[in-house]
Amino acid sequence: MVTGSAAPVRPHLPLRPLWLCRVCAAPWPCATARLALVTEYDHDRIALRVYLCAVLHEAAADLYRLHPDEGPDPAALFARFLAWVPRRHLGP
């Protein structure tokens, strides 16, 4: 019998105020976080969009404080936080 434990799965959460993934260091929400969010909110895409709007607002404030001269690009933040959310439920 083989015993052993796999490494615990770490959630891909944001590292604030940088808004990078704590696990993979990609801009958050990274691909893994996006997949987890779509799965978690599978039956309520409106709630997912509301959540992501709130997070986008927090990220914009944090990123602006870090870089007040240039500030975050609104179009880039929209693409990063909201544009990727599927419009329809694709399951059965």
PyMOL Python script that loads the backbone (N, CA, C, O; Angstrom):
from pymol import cmd

cmd.read_pdbstr("""\
ATOM      1  N   MET A   1       0.826  -1.160   0.000  1.00  0.00           N
ATOM      2  CA  MET A   1       0.000   0.000   0.000  1.00  0.00           C
ATOM      3  C   MET A   1       0.881   1.237   0.000  1.00  0.00           C
ATOM      4  O   MET A   1       1.819   1.358   0.788  1.00  0.00           O
ATOM      5  N   VAL A   2       0.562   2.131  -0.884  1.00  0.00           N
ATOM      6  CA  VAL A   2       1.328   3.364  -0.995  1.00  0.00           C
ATOM      7  C   VAL A   2       0.590   4.453  -0.228  1.00  0.00           C
ATOM      8  O   VAL A   2      -0.586   4.725  -0.467  1.00  0.00           O
ATOM      9  N   THR A   3       1.293   5.047   0.667  1.00  0.00           N
ATOM     10  CA  THR A   3       0.682   6.165   1.402  1.00  0.00           C
ATOM     11  C   THR A   3       1.493   7.412   1.122  1.00  0.00           C
ATOM     12  O   THR A   3       2.684   7.357   0.815  1.00  0.00           O
ATOM     13  N   GLY A   4       0.856   8.458   1.230  1.00  0.00           N
ATOM     14  CA  GLY A   4       1.496   9.748   0.995  1.00  0.00           C
ATOM     15  C   GLY A   4       0.413  10.771   0.775  1.00  0.00           C
ATOM     16  O   GLY A   4      -0.726  10.452   0.433  1.00  0.00           O
ATOM     17  N   SER A   5       0.783  11.945   0.970  1.00  0.00           N
ATOM     18  CA  SER A   5      -0.218  12.976   0.755  1.00  0.00           C
ATOM     19  C   SER A   5       0.262  13.905  -0.342  1.00  0.00           C
ATOM     20  O   SER A   5       1.433  14.276  -0.421  1.00  0.00           O
ATOM     21  N   ALA A   6      -0.662  14.253  -1.156  1.00  0.00           N
ATOM     22  CA  ALA A   6      -0.355  15.238  -2.186  1.00  0.00           C
ATOM     23  C   ALA A   6      -0.247  16.595  -1.514  1.00  0.00           C
ATOM     24  O   ALA A   6      -0.812  16.829  -0.445  1.00  0.00           O
ATOM     25  N   ALA A   7       0.474  17.460  -2.148  1.00  0.00           N
ATOM     26  CA  ALA A   7       0.578  18.815  -1.605  1.00  0.00           C
ATOM     27  C   ALA A   7      -0.812  19.441  -1.578  1.00  0.00           C
ATOM     28  O   ALA A   7      -1.589  19.259  -2.515  1.00  0.00           O
ATOM     29  N   PRO A   8      -1.131  20.167  -0.532  1.00  0.00           N
ATOM     30  CA  PRO A   8      -2.452  20.788  -0.473  1.00  0.00           C
ATOM     31  C   PRO A   8      -2.625  21.786  -1.614  1.00  0.00           C
ATOM     32  O   PRO A   8      -1.693  22.494  -1.996  1.00  0.00           O
ATOM     33  N   VAL A   9      -3.816  21.821  -2.133  1.00  0.00           N
ATOM     34  CA  VAL A   9      -4.120  22.741  -3.214  1.00  0.00           C
ATOM     35  C   VAL A   9      -4.286  24.141  -2.620  1.00  0.00           C
ATOM     36  O   VAL A   9      -5.101  24.355  -1.723  1.00  0.00           O
ATOM     37  N   ARG A  10      -3.531  25.049  -3.116  1.00  0.00           N
ATOM     38  CA  ARG A  10      -3.612  26.423  -2.629  1.00  0.00           C
ATOM     39  C   ARG A  10      -4.498  27.226  -3.563  1.00  0.00           C
ATOM     40  O   ARG A  10      -4.308  27.190  -4.778  1.00  0.00           O
ATOM     41  N   PRO A  11      -5.447  27.939  -3.022  1.00  0.00           N
ATOM     42  CA  PRO A  11      -6.313  28.757  -3.882  1.00  0.00           C
ATOM     43  C   PRO A  11      -5.523  29.915  -4.494  1.00  0.00           C
ATOM     44  O   PRO A  11      -4.637  30.490  -3.862  1.00  0.00           O
ATOM     45  N   HIS A  12      -5.857  30.228  -5.701  1.00  0.00           N
ATOM     46  CA  HIS A  12      -5.218  31.331  -6.422  1.00  0.00           C
ATOM     47  C   HIS A  12      -5.926  32.625  -6.045  1.00  0.00           C
ATOM     48  O   HIS A  12      -6.866  33.057  -6.713  1.00  0.00           O
ATOM     49  N   LEU A  13      -5.453  33.234  -4.961  1.00  0.00           N
ATOM     50  CA  LEU A  13      -6.058  34.449  -4.411  1.00  0.00           C
ATOM     51  C   LEU A  13      -5.158  35.649  -4.685  1.00  0.00           C
ATOM     52  O   LEU A  13      -3.963  35.480  -4.925  1.00  0.00           O
ATOM     53  N   PRO A  14      -5.716  36.857  -4.654  1.00  0.00           N
ATOM     54  CA  PRO A  14      -4.904  38.039  -4.952  1.00  0.00           C
ATOM     55  C   PRO A  14      -4.006  38.448  -3.791  1.00  0.00           C
ATOM     56  O   PRO A  14      -4.377  38.346  -2.622  1.00  0.00           O
ATOM     57  N   LEU A  15      -2.834  38.906  -4.147  1.00  0.00           N
ATOM     58  CA  LEU A  15      -1.900  39.506  -3.202  1.00  0.00           C
ATOM     59  C   LEU A  15      -2.063  41.021  -3.348  1.00  0.00           C
ATOM     60  O   LEU A  15      -1.628  41.624  -4.329  1.00  0.00           O
ATOM     61  N   ARG A  16      -2.700  41.607  -2.345  1.00  0.00           N
ATOM     62  CA  ARG A  16      -2.962  43.039  -2.395  1.00  0.00           C
ATOM     63  C   ARG A  16      -1.828  43.802  -1.741  1.00  0.00           C
ATOM     64  O   ARG A  16      -1.251  43.290  -0.781  1.00  0.00           O
ATOM     65  N   PRO A  17      -1.484  44.952  -2.182  1.00  0.00           N
ATOM     66  CA  PRO A  17      -2.151  45.803  -3.154  1.00  0.00           C
ATOM     67  C   PRO A  17      -1.652  45.609  -4.590  1.00  0.00           C
ATOM     68  O   PRO A  17      -2.041  46.359  -5.486  1.00  0.00           O
ATOM     69  N   LEU A  18      -0.799  44.613  -4.810  1.00  0.00           N
ATOM     70  CA  LEU A  18      -0.241  44.412  -6.154  1.00  0.00           C
ATOM     71  C   LEU A  18      -1.220  43.763  -7.122  1.00  0.00           C
ATOM     72  O   LEU A  18      -1.099  43.931  -8.336  1.00  0.00           O
ATOM     73  N   TRP A  19      -2.181  43.028  -6.596  1.00  0.00           N
ATOM     74  CA  TRP A  19      -3.166  42.285  -7.385  1.00  0.00           C
ATOM     75  C   TRP A  19      -2.498  41.282  -8.313  1.00  0.00           C
ATOM     76  O   TRP A  19      -2.828  41.163  -9.493  1.00  0.00           O
ATOM     77  N   LEU A  20      -1.538  40.564  -7.725  1.00  0.00           N
ATOM     78  CA  LEU A  20      -0.926  39.420  -8.388  1.00  0.00           C
ATOM     79  C   LEU A  20      -1.399  38.173  -7.669  1.00  0.00           C
ATOM     80  O   LEU A  20      -1.736  38.226  -6.487  1.00  0.00           O
ATOM     81  N   CYS A  21      -1.426  37.051  -8.373  1.00  0.00           N
ATOM     82  CA  CYS A  21      -1.835  35.790  -7.764  1.00  0.00           C
ATOM     83  C   CYS A  21      -0.790  35.352  -6.740  1.00  0.00           C
ATOM     84  O   CYS A  21       0.411  35.401  -7.006  1.00  0.00           O
ATOM     85  N   ARG A  22      -1.253  34.928  -5.580  1.00  0.00           N
ATOM     86  CA  ARG A  22      -0.352  34.475  -4.515  1.00  0.00           C
ATOM     87  C   ARG A  22       0.367  33.178  -4.867  1.00  0.00           C
ATOM     88  O   ARG A  22       1.412  32.877  -4.290  1.00  0.00           O
ATOM     89  N   VAL A  23      -0.178  32.407  -5.808  1.00  0.00           N
ATOM     90  CA  VAL A  23       0.407  31.113  -6.153  1.00  0.00           C
ATOM     91  C   VAL A  23       1.307  31.206  -7.380  1.00  0.00           C
ATOM     92  O   VAL A  23       2.449  30.747  -7.353  1.00  0.00           O
ATOM     93  N   CYS A  24       0.796  31.798  -8.453  1.00  0.00           N
ATOM     94  CA  CYS A  24       1.540  31.774  -9.724  1.00  0.00           C
ATOM     95  C   CYS A  24       2.117  33.131 -10.127  1.00  0.00           C
ATOM     96  O   CYS A  24       2.826  33.223 -11.129  1.00  0.00           O
ATOM     97  N   ALA A  25       1.825  34.181  -9.366  1.00  0.00           N
ATOM     98  CA  ALA A  25       2.346  35.539  -9.591  1.00  0.00           C
ATOM     99  C   ALA A  25       1.844  36.189 -10.875  1.00  0.00           C
ATOM    100  O   ALA A  25       2.377  37.221 -11.283  1.00  0.00           O
ATOM    101  N   ALA A  26       0.844  35.620 -11.516  1.00  0.00           N
ATOM    102  CA  ALA A  26       0.234  36.248 -12.693  1.00  0.00           C
ATOM    103  C   ALA A  26      -0.723  37.340 -12.221  1.00  0.00           C
ATOM    104  O   ALA A  26      -1.161  37.319 -11.071  1.00  0.00           O
ATOM    105  N   PRO A  27      -1.048  38.282 -13.086  1.00  0.00           N
ATOM    106  CA  PRO A  27      -2.058  39.264 -12.697  1.00  0.00           C
ATOM    107  C   PRO A  27      -3.349  38.553 -12.308  1.00  0.00           C
ATOM    108  O   PRO A  27      -3.837  37.682 -13.027  1.00  0.00           O
ATOM    109  N   TRP A  28      -3.894  38.942 -11.151  1.00  0.00           N
ATOM    110  CA  TRP A  28      -5.116  38.293 -10.656  1.00  0.00           C
ATOM    111  C   TRP A  28      -6.337  38.997 -11.212  1.00  0.00           C
ATOM    112  O   TRP A  28      -6.351  40.228 -11.251  1.00  0.00           O
ATOM    113  N   PRO A  29      -7.351  38.288 -11.640  1.00  0.00           N
ATOM    114  CA  PRO A  29      -7.532  36.843 -11.567  1.00  0.00           C
ATOM    115  C   PRO A  29      -6.772  36.115 -12.677  1.00  0.00           C
ATOM    116  O   PRO A  29      -6.975  36.373 -13.864  1.00  0.00           O
ATOM    117  N   CYS A  30      -5.905  35.213 -12.268  1.00  0.00           N
ATOM    118  CA  CYS A  30      -5.140  34.398 -13.208  1.00  0.00           C
ATOM    119  C   CYS A  30      -6.082  33.368 -13.839  1.00  0.00           C
ATOM    120  O   CYS A  30      -7.257  33.289 -13.481  1.00  0.00           O
ATOM    121  N   ALA A  31      -5.564  32.597 -14.765  1.00  0.00           N
ATOM    122  CA  ALA A  31      -6.404  31.609 -15.460  1.00  0.00           C
ATOM    123  C   ALA A  31      -7.016  30.606 -14.490  1.00  0.00           C
ATOM    124  O   ALA A  31      -8.181  30.239 -14.640  1.00  0.00           O
ATOM    125  N   THR A  32      -6.256  30.162 -13.506  1.00  0.00           N
ATOM    126  CA  THR A  32      -6.774  29.201 -12.538  1.00  0.00           C
ATOM    127  C   THR A  32      -7.855  29.831 -11.669  1.00  0.00           C
ATOM    128  O   THR A  32      -8.869  29.194 -11.384  1.00  0.00           O
ATOM    129  N   ALA A  33      -7.652  31.069 -11.249  1.00  0.00           N
ATOM    130  CA  ALA A  33      -8.665  31.773 -10.447  1.00  0.00           C
ATOM    131  C   ALA A  33      -9.934  31.986 -11.263  1.00  0.00           C
ATOM    132  O   ALA A  33     -11.040  31.848 -10.740  1.00  0.00           O
ATOM    133  N   ARG A  34      -9.780  32.320 -12.537  1.00  0.00           N
ATOM    134  CA  ARG A  34     -10.951  32.519 -13.391  1.00  0.00           C
ATOM    135  C   ARG A  34     -11.765  31.233 -13.503  1.00  0.00           C
ATOM    136  O   ARG A  34     -12.992  31.255 -13.402  1.00  0.00           O
ATOM    137  N   LEU A  35     -11.081  30.126 -13.712  1.00  0.00           N
ATOM    138  CA  LEU A  35     -11.773  28.840 -13.799  1.00  0.00           C
ATOM    139  C   LEU A  35     -12.487  28.518 -12.494  1.00  0.00           C
ATOM    140  O   LEU A  35     -13.627  28.053 -12.507  1.00  0.00           O
ATOM    141  N   ALA A  36     -11.830  28.759 -11.376  1.00  0.00           N
ATOM    142  CA  ALA A  36     -12.446  28.498 -10.073  1.00  0.00           C
ATOM    143  C   ALA A  36     -13.659  29.397  -9.849  1.00  0.00           C
ATOM    144  O   ALA A  36     -14.676  28.946  -9.323  1.00  0.00           O
ATOM    145  N   LEU A  37     -13.557  30.659 -10.244  1.00  0.00           N
ATOM    146  CA  LEU A  37     -14.683  31.580 -10.072  1.00  0.00           C
ATOM    147  C   LEU A  37     -15.873  31.189 -10.944  1.00  0.00           C
ATOM    148  O   LEU A  37     -17.014  31.217 -10.483  1.00  0.00           O
ATOM    149  N   VAL A  38     -15.617  30.826 -12.192  1.00  0.00           N
ATOM    150  CA  VAL A  38     -16.706  30.413 -13.081  1.00  0.00           C
ATOM    151  C   VAL A  38     -17.365  29.151 -12.538  1.00  0.00           C
ATOM    152  O   VAL A  38     -18.585  29.001 -12.618  1.00  0.00           O
ATOM    153  N   THR A  39     -16.576  28.258 -11.993  1.00  0.00           N
ATOM    154  CA  THR A  39     -17.129  27.035 -11.403  1.00  0.00           C
ATOM    155  C   THR A  39     -17.939  27.360 -10.153  1.00  0.00           C
ATOM    156  O   THR A  39     -19.043  26.845  -9.976  1.00  0.00           O
ATOM    157  N   GLU A  40     -17.399  28.208  -9.290  1.00  0.00           N
ATOM    158  CA  GLU A  40     -18.088  28.564  -8.051  1.00  0.00           C
ATOM    159  C   GLU A  40     -19.411  29.282  -8.317  1.00  0.00           C
ATOM    160  O   GLU A  40     -20.400  29.050  -7.621  1.00  0.00           O
ATOM    161  N   TYR A  41     -19.424  30.137  -9.305  1.00  0.00           N
ATOM    162  CA  TYR A  41     -20.613  30.925  -9.621  1.00  0.00           C
ATOM    163  C   TYR A  41     -21.346  30.363 -10.843  1.00  0.00           C
ATOM    164  O   TYR A  41     -21.993  31.108 -11.578  1.00  0.00           O
ATOM    165  N   ASP A  42     -21.246  29.072 -11.052  1.00  0.00           N
ATOM    166  CA  ASP A  42     -21.808  28.438 -12.241  1.00  0.00           C
ATOM    167  C   ASP A  42     -23.278  28.759 -12.455  1.00  0.00           C
ATOM    168  O   ASP A  42     -23.709  28.935 -13.595  1.00  0.00           O
ATOM    169  N   HIS A  43     -24.049  28.838 -11.391  1.00  0.00           N
ATOM    170  CA  HIS A  43     -25.483  29.042 -11.521  1.00  0.00           C
ATOM    171  C   HIS A  43     -25.910  30.476 -11.236  1.00  0.00           C
ATOM    172  O   HIS A  43     -27.105  30.760 -11.153  1.00  0.00           O
ATOM    173  N   ASP A  44     -24.942  31.387 -11.084  1.00  0.00           N
ATOM    174  CA  ASP A  44     -25.304  32.779 -10.805  1.00  0.00           C
ATOM    175  C   ASP A  44     -24.247  33.714 -11.385  1.00  0.00           C
ATOM    176  O   ASP A  44     -23.441  34.289 -10.655  1.00  0.00           O
ATOM    177  N   ARG A  45     -24.265  33.855 -12.691  1.00  0.00           N
ATOM    178  CA  ARG A  45     -23.281  34.701 -13.369  1.00  0.00           C
ATOM    179  C   ARG A  45     -23.446  36.171 -13.005  1.00  0.00           C
ATOM    180  O   ARG A  45     -22.470  36.921 -13.026  1.00  0.00           O
ATOM    181  N   ILE A  46     -24.656  36.595 -12.675  1.00  0.00           N
ATOM    182  CA  ILE A  46     -24.854  37.986 -12.264  1.00  0.00           C
ATOM    183  C   ILE A  46     -24.096  38.249 -10.966  1.00  0.00           C
ATOM    184  O   ILE A  46     -23.440  39.280 -10.829  1.00  0.00           O
ATOM    185  N   ALA A  47     -24.184  37.327 -10.022  1.00  0.00           N
ATOM    186  CA  ALA A  47     -23.449  37.481  -8.760  1.00  0.00           C
ATOM    187  C   ALA A  47     -21.941  37.505  -9.020  1.00  0.00           C
ATOM    188  O   ALA A  47     -21.213  38.247  -8.361  1.00  0.00           O
ATOM    189  N   LEU A  48     -21.473  36.706  -9.968  1.00  0.00           N
ATOM    190  CA  LEU A  48     -20.052  36.717 -10.314  1.00  0.00           C
ATOM    191  C   LEU A  48     -19.662  38.089 -10.849  1.00  0.00           C
ATOM    192  O   LEU A  48     -18.631  38.634 -10.456  1.00  0.00           O
ATOM    193  N   ARG A  49     -20.458  38.645 -11.723  1.00  0.00           N
ATOM    194  CA  ARG A  49     -20.147  39.968 -12.272  1.00  0.00           C
ATOM    195  C   ARG A  49     -20.186  41.051 -11.190  1.00  0.00           C
ATOM    196  O   ARG A  49     -19.344  41.949 -11.183  1.00  0.00           O
ATOM    197  N   VAL A  50     -21.149  40.972 -10.290  1.00  0.00           N
ATOM    198  CA  VAL A  50     -21.221  41.952  -9.193  1.00  0.00           C
ATOM    199  C   VAL A  50     -19.971  41.833  -8.320  1.00  0.00           C
ATOM    200  O   VAL A  50     -19.366  42.844  -7.964  1.00  0.00           O
ATOM    201  N   TYR A  51     -19.585  40.606  -7.977  1.00  0.00           N
ATOM    202  CA  TYR A  51     -18.378  40.386  -7.178  1.00  0.00           C
ATOM    203  C   TYR A  51     -17.148  40.956  -7.887  1.00  0.00           C
ATOM    204  O   TYR A  51     -16.327  41.641  -7.276  1.00  0.00           O
ATOM    205  N   LEU A  52     -17.032  40.664  -9.183  1.00  0.00           N
ATOM    206  CA  LEU A  52     -15.856  41.123  -9.917  1.00  0.00           C
ATOM    207  C   LEU A  52     -15.843  42.646 -10.089  1.00  0.00           C
ATOM    208  O   LEU A  52     -14.773  43.252 -10.136  1.00  0.00           O
ATOM    209  N   CYS A  53     -17.009  43.259 -10.181  1.00  0.00           N
ATOM    210  CA  CYS A  53     -17.068  44.731 -10.226  1.00  0.00           C
ATOM    211  C   CYS A  53     -16.542  45.328  -8.921  1.00  0.00           C
ATOM    212  O   CYS A  53     -15.800  46.310  -8.934  1.00  0.00           O
ATOM    213  N   ALA A  54     -16.929  44.731  -7.808  1.00  0.00           N
ATOM    214  CA  ALA A  54     -16.448  45.209  -6.511  1.00  0.00           C
ATOM    215  C   ALA A  54     -14.942  45.027  -6.395  1.00  0.00           C
ATOM    216  O   ALA A  54     -14.241  45.911  -5.901  1.00  0.00           O
ATOM    217  N   VAL A  55     -14.447  43.887  -6.847  1.00  0.00           N
ATOM    218  CA  VAL A  55     -13.012  43.618  -6.784  1.00  0.00           C
ATOM    219  C   VAL A  55     -12.254  44.555  -7.726  1.00  0.00           C
ATOM    220  O   VAL A  55     -11.176  45.040  -7.384  1.00  0.00           O
ATOM    221  N   LEU A  56     -12.811  44.807  -8.898  1.00  0.00           N
ATOM    222  CA  LEU A  56     -12.189  45.740  -9.836  1.00  0.00           C
ATOM    223  C   LEU A  56     -12.060  47.120  -9.187  1.00  0.00           C
ATOM    224  O   LEU A  56     -11.029  47.778  -9.324  1.00  0.00           O
ATOM    225  N   HIS A  57     -13.093  47.548  -8.493  1.00  0.00           N
ATOM    226  CA  HIS A  57     -13.071  48.844  -7.812  1.00  0.00           C
ATOM    227  C   HIS A  57     -11.953  48.881  -6.767  1.00  0.00           C
ATOM    228  O   HIS A  57     -11.216  49.863  -6.682  1.00  0.00           O
ATOM    229  N   GLU A  58     -11.825  47.823  -5.980  1.00  0.00           N
ATOM    230  CA  GLU A  58     -10.759  47.750  -4.975  1.00  0.00           C
ATOM    231  C   GLU A  58      -9.383  47.735  -5.634  1.00  0.00           C
ATOM    232  O   GLU A  58      -8.459  48.405  -5.173  1.00  0.00           O
ATOM    233  N   ALA A  59      -9.253  46.966  -6.716  1.00  0.00           N
ATOM    234  CA  ALA A  59      -7.969  46.879  -7.418  1.00  0.00           C
ATOM    235  C   ALA A  59      -7.586  48.233  -8.008  1.00  0.00           C
ATOM    236  O   ALA A  59      -6.428  48.644  -7.928  1.00  0.00           O
ATOM    237  N   ALA A  60      -8.556  48.922  -8.599  1.00  0.00           N
ATOM    238  CA  ALA A  60      -8.263  50.230  -9.177  1.00  0.00           C
ATOM    239  C   ALA A  60      -7.752  51.192  -8.102  1.00  0.00           C
ATOM    240  O   ALA A  60      -6.790  51.927  -8.329  1.00  0.00           O
ATOM    241  N   ALA A  61      -8.390  51.186  -6.947  1.00  0.00           N
ATOM    242  CA  ALA A  61      -7.954  52.063  -5.853  1.00  0.00           C
ATOM    243  C   ALA A  61      -6.550  51.697  -5.379  1.00  0.00           C
ATOM    244  O   ALA A  61      -5.706  52.575  -5.199  1.00  0.00           O
ATOM    245  N   ASP A  62      -6.298  50.399  -5.176  1.00  0.00           N
ATOM    246  CA  ASP A  62      -4.969  49.955  -4.727  1.00  0.00           C
ATOM    247  C   ASP A  62      -3.897  50.299  -5.758  1.00  0.00           C
ATOM    248  O   ASP A  62      -2.843  50.832  -5.412  1.00  0.00           O
ATOM    249  N   LEU A  63      -4.169  49.993  -7.016  1.00  0.00           N
ATOM    250  CA  LEU A  63      -3.171  50.216  -8.064  1.00  0.00           C
ATOM    251  C   LEU A  63      -2.937  51.706  -8.291  1.00  0.00           C
ATOM    252  O   LEU A  63      -1.821  52.111  -8.617  1.00  0.00           O
ATOM    253  N   TYR A  64      -3.961  52.519  -8.125  1.00  0.00           N
ATOM    254  CA  TYR A  64      -3.782  53.959  -8.242  1.00  0.00           C
ATOM    255  C   TYR A  64      -2.891  54.482  -7.116  1.00  0.00           C
ATOM    256  O   TYR A  64      -2.037  55.338  -7.347  1.00  0.00           O
ATOM    257  N   ARG A  65      -3.089  53.968  -5.892  1.00  0.00           N
ATOM    258  CA  ARG A  65      -2.229  54.382  -4.768  1.00  0.00           C
ATOM    259  C   ARG A  65      -0.776  53.986  -5.008  1.00  0.00           C
ATOM    260  O   ARG A  65       0.139  54.708  -4.610  1.00  0.00           O
ATOM    261  N   LEU A  66      -0.559  52.842  -5.656  1.00  0.00           N
ATOM    262  CA  LEU A  66       0.815  52.404  -5.941  1.00  0.00           C
ATOM    263  C   LEU A  66       1.461  53.223  -7.051  1.00  0.00           C
ATOM    264  O   LEU A  66       2.669  53.462  -7.030  1.00  0.00           O
ATOM    265  N   HIS A  67       0.663  53.650  -8.014  1.00  0.00           N
ATOM    266  CA  HIS A  67       1.180  54.376  -9.188  1.00  0.00           C
ATOM    267  C   HIS A  67       0.307  55.601  -9.469  1.00  0.00           C
ATOM    268  O   HIS A  67      -0.406  55.627 -10.471  1.00  0.00           O
ATOM    269  N   PRO A  68       0.352  56.616  -8.600  1.00  0.00           N
ATOM    270  CA  PRO A  68      -0.557  57.752  -8.755  1.00  0.00           C
ATOM    271  C   PRO A  68      -0.318  58.573 -10.021  1.00  0.00           C
ATOM    272  O   PRO A  68      -1.248  59.208 -10.518  1.00  0.00           O
ATOM    273  N   ASP A  69       0.887  58.577 -10.546  1.00  0.00           N
ATOM    274  CA  ASP A  69       1.159  59.387 -11.733  1.00  0.00           C
ATOM    275  C   ASP A  69       0.534  58.806 -12.993  1.00  0.00           C
ATOM    276  O   ASP A  69      -0.057  59.531 -13.793  1.00  0.00           O
ATOM    277  N   GLU A  70       0.669  57.497 -13.163  1.00  0.00           N
ATOM    278  CA  GLU A  70       0.130  56.883 -14.378  1.00  0.00           C
ATOM    279  C   GLU A  70      -1.227  56.237 -14.142  1.00  0.00           C
ATOM    280  O   GLU A  70      -2.064  56.208 -15.045  1.00  0.00           O
ATOM    281  N   GLY A  71      -1.451  55.726 -12.959  1.00  0.00           N
ATOM    282  CA  GLY A  71      -2.730  55.090 -12.630  1.00  0.00           C
ATOM    283  C   GLY A  71      -2.993  53.855 -13.484  1.00  0.00           C
ATOM    284  O   GLY A  71      -2.323  53.649 -14.496  1.00  0.00           O
ATOM    285  N   PRO A  72      -3.950  53.041 -13.090  1.00  0.00           N
ATOM    286  CA  PRO A  72      -4.273  51.853 -13.871  1.00  0.00           C
ATOM    287  C   PRO A  72      -5.108  52.233 -15.099  1.00  0.00           C
ATOM    288  O   PRO A  72      -5.893  53.181 -15.057  1.00  0.00           O
ATOM    289  N   ASP A  73      -4.931  51.492 -16.178  1.00  0.00           N
ATOM    290  CA  ASP A  73      -5.679  51.716 -17.409  1.00  0.00           C
ATOM    291  C   ASP A  73      -7.079  51.113 -17.266  1.00  0.00           C
ATOM    292  O   ASP A  73      -7.199  49.901 -17.088  1.00  0.00           O
ATOM    293  N   PRO A  74      -8.139  51.925 -17.339  1.00  0.00           N
ATOM    294  CA  PRO A  74      -9.501  51.414 -17.152  1.00  0.00           C
ATOM    295  C   PRO A  74      -9.868  50.280 -18.120  1.00  0.00           C
ATOM    296  O   PRO A  74     -10.509  49.309 -17.719  1.00  0.00           O
ATOM    297  N   ALA A  75      -9.464  50.400 -19.390  1.00  0.00           N
ATOM    298  CA  ALA A  75      -9.783  49.357 -20.369  1.00  0.00           C
ATOM    299  C   ALA A  75      -9.069  48.050 -20.019  1.00  0.00           C
ATOM    300  O   ALA A  75      -9.641  46.969 -20.161  1.00  0.00           O
ATOM    301  N   ALA A  76      -7.840  48.153 -19.570  1.00  0.00           N
ATOM    302  CA  ALA A  76      -7.088  46.951 -19.187  1.00  0.00           C
ATOM    303  C   ALA A  76      -7.710  46.297 -17.950  1.00  0.00           C
ATOM    304  O   ALA A  76      -7.785  45.071 -17.866  1.00  0.00           O
ATOM    305  N   LEU A  77      -8.152  47.113 -16.995  1.00  0.00           N
ATOM    306  CA  LEU A  77      -8.803  46.556 -15.807  1.00  0.00           C
ATOM    307  C   LEU A  77     -10.117  45.869 -16.171  1.00  0.00           C
ATOM    308  O   LEU A  77     -10.425  44.800 -15.645  1.00  0.00           O
ATOM    309  N   PHE A  78     -10.887  46.473 -17.062  1.00  0.00           N
ATOM    310  CA  PHE A  78     -12.129  45.841 -17.502  1.00  0.00           C
ATOM    311  C   PHE A  78     -11.837  44.488 -18.163  1.00  0.00           C
ATOM    312  O   PHE A  78     -12.498  43.493 -17.864  1.00  0.00           O
ATOM    313  N   ALA A  79     -10.864  44.455 -19.043  1.00  0.00           N
ATOM    314  CA  ALA A  79     -10.512  43.197 -19.712  1.00  0.00           C
ATOM    315  C   ALA A  79     -10.035  42.156 -18.697  1.00  0.00           C
ATOM    316  O   ALA A  79     -10.371  40.977 -18.809  1.00  0.00           O
ATOM    317  N   ARG A  80      -9.277  42.579 -17.739  1.00  0.00           N
ATOM    318  CA  ARG A  80      -8.708  41.675 -16.738  1.00  0.00           C
ATOM    319  C   ARG A  80      -9.756  41.117 -15.776  1.00  0.00           C
ATOM    320  O   ARG A  80      -9.708  39.940 -15.419  1.00  0.00           O
ATOM    321  N   PHE A  81     -10.703  41.959 -15.356  1.00  0.00           N
ATOM    322  CA  PHE A  81     -11.642  41.544 -14.322  1.00  0.00           C
ATOM    323  C   PHE A  81     -13.016  41.126 -14.831  1.00  0.00           C
ATOM    324  O   PHE A  81     -13.687  40.335 -14.168  1.00  0.00           O
ATOM    325  N   LEU A  82     -13.454  41.620 -15.968  1.00  0.00           N
ATOM    326  CA  LEU A  82     -14.841  41.367 -16.366  1.00  0.00           C
ATOM    327  C   LEU A  82     -15.037  40.784 -17.764  1.00  0.00           C
ATOM    328  O   LEU A  82     -15.940  39.971 -17.962  1.00  0.00           O
ATOM    329  N   ALA A  83     -14.235  41.170 -18.713  1.00  0.00           N
ATOM    330  CA  ALA A  83     -14.496  40.806 -20.110  1.00  0.00           C
ATOM    331  C   ALA A  83     -14.469  39.300 -20.357  1.00  0.00           C
ATOM    332  O   ALA A  83     -15.080  38.831 -21.317  1.00  0.00           O
ATOM    333  N   TRP A  84     -13.794  38.549 -19.536  1.00  0.00           N
ATOM    334  CA  TRP A  84     -13.637  37.107 -19.742  1.00  0.00           C
ATOM    335  C   TRP A  84     -14.814  36.286 -19.225  1.00  0.00           C
ATOM    336  O   TRP A  84     -14.904  35.101 -19.543  1.00  0.00           O
ATOM    337  N   VAL A  85     -15.705  36.861 -18.452  1.00  0.00           N
ATOM    338  CA  VAL A  85     -16.808  36.099 -17.854  1.00  0.00           C
ATOM    339  C   VAL A  85     -17.755  35.632 -18.967  1.00  0.00           C
ATOM    340  O   VAL A  85     -18.235  36.445 -19.756  1.00  0.00           O
ATOM    341  N   PRO A  86     -18.020  34.325 -19.029  1.00  0.00           N
ATOM    342  CA  PRO A  86     -18.942  33.824 -20.054  1.00  0.00           C
ATOM    343  C   PRO A  86     -20.311  34.483 -19.915  1.00  0.00           C
ATOM    344  O   PRO A  86     -20.785  34.726 -18.806  1.00  0.00           O
ATOM    345  N   ARG A  87     -20.928  34.763 -21.039  1.00  0.00           N
ATOM    346  CA  ARG A  87     -22.217  35.448 -21.028  1.00  0.00           C
ATOM    347  C   ARG A  87     -23.369  34.515 -20.709  1.00  0.00           C
ATOM    348  O   ARG A  87     -24.381  34.954 -20.162  1.00  0.00           O
ATOM    349  N   ARG A  88     -23.242  33.263 -21.031  1.00  0.00           N
ATOM    350  CA  ARG A  88     -24.327  32.305 -20.818  1.00  0.00           C
ATOM    351  C   ARG A  88     -23.805  31.068 -20.123  1.00  0.00           C
ATOM    352  O   ARG A  88     -22.628  30.722 -20.217  1.00  0.00           O
ATOM    353  N   HIS A  89     -24.710  30.415 -19.426  1.00  0.00           N
ATOM    354  CA  HIS A  89     -24.408  29.115 -18.833  1.00  0.00           C
ATOM    355  C   HIS A  89     -24.312  28.102 -19.961  1.00  0.00           C
ATOM    356  O   HIS A  89     -25.250  27.970 -20.747  1.00  0.00           O
ATOM    357  N   LEU A  90     -23.203  27.386 -20.058  1.00  0.00           N
ATOM    358  CA  LEU A  90     -22.999  26.465 -21.174  1.00  0.00           C
ATOM    359  C   LEU A  90     -23.290  25.020 -20.820  1.00  0.00           C
ATOM    360  O   LEU A  90     -23.177  24.141 -21.674  1.00  0.00           O
ATOM    361  N   GLY A  91     -23.661  24.762 -19.587  1.00  0.00           N
ATOM    362  CA  GLY A  91     -23.938  23.387 -19.137  1.00  0.00           C
ATOM    363  C   GLY A  91     -25.333  22.928 -19.523  1.00  0.00           C
ATOM    364  O   GLY A  91     -26.096  23.677 -20.133  1.00  0.00           O
ATOM    365  N   PRO A  92     -25.663  21.692 -19.166  1.00  0.00           N
ATOM    366  CA  PRO A  92     -26.994  21.154 -19.491  1.00  0.00           C
ATOM    367  C   PRO A  92     -28.113  21.826 -18.716  1.00  0.00           C
ATOM    368  O   PRO A  92     -29.280  21.475 -18.889  1.00  0.00           O
TER     369      PRO A  92
END
""", "prot")
cmd.dss("prot")
cmd.show_as("cartoon", "prot")
cmd.util.cbc("prot")
cmd.orient("prot")
